[in-house]
Amino acid sequence: MLNYIVRRVLYAIPILIGVNLITFTLFFVVNSPDDMARMQLGIKRVTPEAITKWKQERGYDKPLMFNDTEEGYAQFTHTIFFEKSAAMFAFRFGRADDGRDIAHEIKTRMVPSLAIALPVFLLGLGVYIVFALIMVFFRATYVDFWGVVLCVALMSISGLFYIIGGQFLISKLWHLVPISGYGSGPDAAKFLVLPVIIGVVSGAGASIRWYRTIFLEEMGKDYVRTARAKGLPESIVLFRHVLRNAMIPILTGAVVVIPLLFLGSFIAESFFGIPGLGSYTIDAINSQDFAVVRAMVFLGSLLYIVGLLLTDISYTLVDPRIRLE
Amino acid sequence: MKLQCRERLNRSRSLPAGVRRRLGAMVLRERRDPDSSIPFAMSLQRQVLSKAVSQAGCDKIVYLLRHTDWGLRLSVCPSRASVKNRSPSYLANNACARGFIRRSLKFLLASLVALICGCSGNSWNNPYPASDAEKNILYSAFAERPKHLDPVQSYSSNEILLTAQIYEPPLQYHYLKRPYTLIPSAAAKLPVAQYFDKKEMRLHEGADAAQIAYTIYEISIKPGIRYQPHAAFARNEQGDLLYHDLTPKDLSDIYKLSDFRHTGFRELTADDYVFQIKRLAHPKLHSPIFGLMSDYIVGLKEYSMTLQTAVVAQFKGQGGDAYLDLNSYPLEGVETVDRYTYRIKIKGKYPQFMYWLAMPFFAPIPWEADRFYSQKGLAEKNITLDWYPVGTGPYMLTENDPNRAMILEKNPNFHGEAYPSEGMPEDLQAGLLVDAGKPMPFIDKVISTRDKESIPRWNKFLQGYYDASGIGSDSFDQAVQLTGQGEATVTEAMKEQGIRLETAVATSTNYMGFNMLDPVVGGVSKREREAARKLRQAISIAVDYEEYISIFANGRGVPAHGPIPPGIAGHRDGEEGINPLIYDWVNGRAQRKPIKAARALLAEAGYPNGMDAKTGAPLVLYFDVTARGVDDKSSLDWMRKQFQKLNIQLVVRSTDYNRFQDKIRKGNAQIFEWGWNADYPDPENFLFLLHGPQQKVGNEGENAANYSEPEYNQLFDQMKNMENSAERNKIIDRMVNILRHDAPWLWGYHPKDYALYHAWYGNVKANRLSHNNIKYFRIDAGLREQKRREWNEPVLWPIVGGLIVLVMSLVPALVVYRGRERGTGIRGKEPKLADQGSRGGIA
């Protein structure tokens, strides 16, 4: 297994370089270093000298990817792309364009992101699986039929609608929880209730249908018939045997997103005033802060790769027939 | 075992008869059908059943906590198979474990309710701690996080809202007087400009500007002003600065400024003002006004080069982290006279410099703070002057989390200031002079929470959790209605909540510019320029900004007749203020000229009916705008329609803001939209936007229209150095008339600010130029708390209703579930085996 993990880690390097390259190209197609300087220095009274100085200080005065004033390797290394990307692989994210330390920001913002994403993930997973199993238990009855109809309806509604609707009903009309905000420690609970409920409900339609499909497929297998023939109650068949055998597809979808939970949610964090990483990324995109955008994309792709690796490892835990070689 | 159980049960006389009967029935049933694995449930009060279990000692009773509302539903599951091989101790442990789970669940529920309720009757949806109720706190919101709080860099309106409360520049604007009037802030009195000629001979006040070689402003500050408590000033018993030689070990448990245990303070001196002016030229700081100030402050440009050289030398010698001590480098144009007095030497005459002295760029910075923050390791922890300001103002920043909240608290060392005793006549009636002479600030704490989206912001304002709010277009109809006289007022719903509306015309202008370098709208030869002028005038008549304001700005604006907005010297109201080329004065009001006047001008320009007289081709013009969403489509369609009145085809060229700026800089745009907010209340601050030497193309100035008219330029040079006077006004009138005639801008409109305030928010007077206003505000925290409770009583029926619906929908499901569990494998109505297989795999 160790060999397998090492091999996968090595595969990750060219992937990360590729992701970096694409991010870099896309960013600089839209923005030039001059645009970035202007955005940071403000709109009023910005002199060309100030722009030049800003670029020099942050290393944006070099060519983007190829430096024809240099010779040899320096043609590639004395470029914005190389200088900005190389440090990333050592996890030195540097400073945002406004001078603040990105690593510090990531560390402090990770907790609020997780405070929403983790409960949504765990609660959601539990609720979706239970509901899917109930629908499977009542398959081909009105419960199943209306359950599917409800799921399709839930899937068809925009995520933004859940947020605005939830805030309107639960916070504005019924005054049950604050509309938005964030607190530290136990004070955070009252702010998290609404985003967590909305997070679970907004993902319910698609997830319950997905798990229902997985479980229904398992229900047709021989071991289920054998279990029934033994006289096991249906609840035992479903929750003990079917659930256990359906773990592979469940893990495929679930484990891969676990590392990404750190990155938070773009829209929910903005609407609920959660100072997480999703909100940080959106702010960086709006203010054309390439240093932050690059760091977040790098982190996102790294965590995704970690998620895929964890998924593979988790297979071996739930299915003893699988060996990673 | 079962009999013993029953006997014990029977002996437990204290149990209610019903309980004993049901438990007895359960045991008897087991005796009759020992192999049955069918569970059956009993609904009992938890305490009663626990008592029954303990008294009966029945080790077969395994109970577990099921879904619960406020009562508990317990199931008794005497499955023989599950218990027959289990020891009594196992069952007892299991019972304990379940008891633990039950207790934990109960605790969690109680905690949740307690948390939501805030433990003390606080409204459930109150985002603030219950302990803050009725405290003298101002609550506000911000959408965009401030980038810079260092006064040398900060220039955005969202940043100055914070820095203006913390830093004290020498001057400030009078809160109530209009037109805007400068008064001393930290200065003891208003400085008087002293003029000198080339031979350093003092000139009289009215001396000709051409004679004046330089001006000296000597500023005396009030003695006894002290800085806020700050770690940079902390000293040990020997009097040495405590935190000026920090090691990595010292910083190991420091994460924010408040982690430094000791603080200190000292008196404000003139040196601190000098130090800050030197910082304008610091090569590592990017002051947006350095370019402008280096044209005026004697020696500032050279000083920047000196510092740059010093930085390079230091970098070679000591590396990039070396501290550049500005005290070691004197600045020619700025000097300290004594402990409380300093002088600034300005090239020539620049009366507007006084206004700059009211901005945080000229606030004091103590060298200790600069030295403290420059230490290695602090910047990595975001402990910088840009993040944690140090000032002498009424407030100090105690929490800086721009992702969540910024908290200002009263500066305990504030020198004190009295609320103004004079104002405008209407201020007395508005109750703005009730606090005259009372010491400020009135508010103890300001909590500004980050709410990026307008919907939550607006709703929290309506719930009383923010004390004031702007009005978005989404909520405009909900908040504002127009009276029969066309006056804006709050709606009945707002009135019922005691919310009031304050309006004020902003000191800014939104205009549509013509690029004068463009051959069609600007012209090249003299004849072409004349034709283009008529074309611009025709368009100015055709584009009906009154309609635009009404449709797209909800009436929040005043059509502009020139570049100078109301409230700034040079602006004229009434008939004398109208643009006679675009408007007629009819029945006491300005009326836009009829479209036929525009068509006539267009024909004179060589485009009769929108066709080029020479080629017969339709006239096509290009409108450059920044990328817009679908919401703006209607306004762009409206704009096309305005040009269509003259049969001119308007092509909208939409692009992102960067490309747009690039086009403007290179002069590639033809017609564009832009705006300007006043830095200070002087017409020079608007008229310079059309000054030839300030043009964008070639000079990178602020004249985006690239307009250059020799007479105007000459008048501008003359006007900018003059004090406000009748003569100056005459020149301004002439300049405005030249602009109206040449129409380099389509004058657009001056936006009107609408803001809503709750009834408990007092002493509010709109003031667009002065930002240090929080010290004047007053909050009635008792009234606020009372209203918050009234408006935010939790509505519980949805929770109860939801639970009932859930339980009711579970009942039929449970019935079916039990039916299936009890049913035999093969039943008459059940599908046959062959069907069961197919029952599985269908999605």
Interface residues (C-beta under 8 A of the other chain):
Chain A: V30 N31 S32 D35 R38 M39 Q40 L41 G42 K44 R45 V46 T47 P48 E49 A50 K53 W54 E57 D98 G99 R100 D101 H104 E105 T108 R109 I134 F137 F138 R139 A140 T141 V143 I164 Q167 F168 L169 S171 K172 L173 W174 H175 L176 V177 P178 I179 S180 G181 Y182 G183 P186 D187 A189 K190 F191 V193 R212 T213 L216 E217 E218 M219 G220 K221 V224 R225 R228 A229 G231 P233 E234 S235 S270 F271 F272 G273 P275 S279 Y280 D283 S287 Q288
Chain B: S111 L112 L115 I116 G118 S123 W124 N125 N126 P127 P129 R145 K147 H148 Y155 S156 P283 K284 H286 P288 I289 F290 G291 L292 A379 E380 K381 N382 T384 D386 W387 D401 N403 R404 T449 R450 D451 K452 E453 I455 P456 N459 K460 L462 Q463 Y465 D656 N658 Q661 D662 D679 E700 E702 N792 E793 P794 V795 P798 I799 A813 V816 Y817 R820 E821 G825 Q836 G837 S838 R839 G840 G841 I842 A843
